[in-house]
Amino acid sequence: MFWTAAAIWTLVLGLLLYALLRGHNTRALARPQRLIVGGGLLLPAVALAALLVYGTVTSGRVTGLGETVDAVIEVEARRWVWEFRYLDGDGGVRATSTDALALPRGRMVEFRITSVDVIHSFWIPRLGGKIDALPGRVNRLRLRADRAGPMRGQCAEFCGLEHAHMDFAVRVLEPDAWESWLAARSVGAPGDAERAGGGQIDPDPAAGAGGDSDANADTGDEAGAGRDSGPHPAAGMRGDAGAEAETAQSAAP
């Protein structure tokens, strides 16, 4: 994209310099209609057609349309938490996680994104592709992560008091390690209820076999740094209310 833009800029600048240095062209001025038809209609038509073809070909690679989907993940946003549900081939929920997302390396993943309260926006900057999470609507986004390692996702739409802390850890695992990761978090597995209640995820059981660390060990600190950087905005309010209640009880006869 950069080199295409640079080539267009060079062409436009060259034509501008040519027009300035050449001076008046009395023969062209005598036939203005030819200039209007050639420069005002044909040239833009050719340029727009070329951009349309380029955009159509490029958008297919970016959006993943026409490619086989290897995994489906439902994303539910609510203030100020991300819930992820990993679906099986029949559309049933295979595993869940909160504020931590694991992806299989080199596989096309379709995200089905919605919200339960206000408008949020799902975004993993290193993978590109940003789409709104809207209440009552499911938006679809396809992404492929080709490099293993930790990443960070975030909400890219202001959604309230704790918008800045609405992020999530992303870990790209090898396919076998990803399958083991899902198996350890399958619905109904021991400890599933405890995991569903918080953003932290227990150590990855596939780390020893696949050579990858867990989906949250390297990224949990990164994604949760904002949460730990200071007291929860609501904590002070709860503390003040509790102090007032305690004072009132002490003062009562």
Buried (B, 14 or more C-beta within 10 A) or exposed (E): EEEEEEEEEEEEEEEEEEEEEEEEEEEEEEEEEEEEEEEEEEEEEEEEEEEEEEEEEEEEEEBBEEEEEEBBBBBBBBBBBBBBBBBEEEEEEBBBBBBBBBBBBBBBBBBBBBBBEBBBBBBBEEBEBBBBBBEEEBBBBBBBBEEBBBBBBBBBBEBEEBBEBBBBBBBBBBBEBBBBBBEBBBEEEEEBEEBEEEBBBEEBBBBEEBEBBBBBBBBBEBBBEBBEEEEEEEEEEEEEEEEEEEEEEEEEE
